[in-house]
């Protein structure tokens, strides 16, 4: 089964870190990804840039609208993800508990599957 670990960060948290603290947090996440990969569990992992560089798109009644970030109503942002191939939800939760970001963000665990389920 495939599980996605979303790293859900408070908006603005990255700006509060010094450059050295930011590089260290990133290095911890890279080491975590390397460990998952060496164990044959990691399918893909990526970090995402800040919400200030994001854009939202929606189409309503055939009209396309774009909204550039940052988004005043947002309190959190997706900072990155890990796509895992593991056997059970419990295993995915155990792997999420090993994630360094769980110390400064929230790790949301979601199983991949059809949206109608």
Helices and strands as residue ranges (DSSP letters): E 2-10, H 13-16, H 19-38, E 42-47, G 51-53, E 55-60, E 63-68, E 76-85, H 89-98, G 100-103, E 106-111
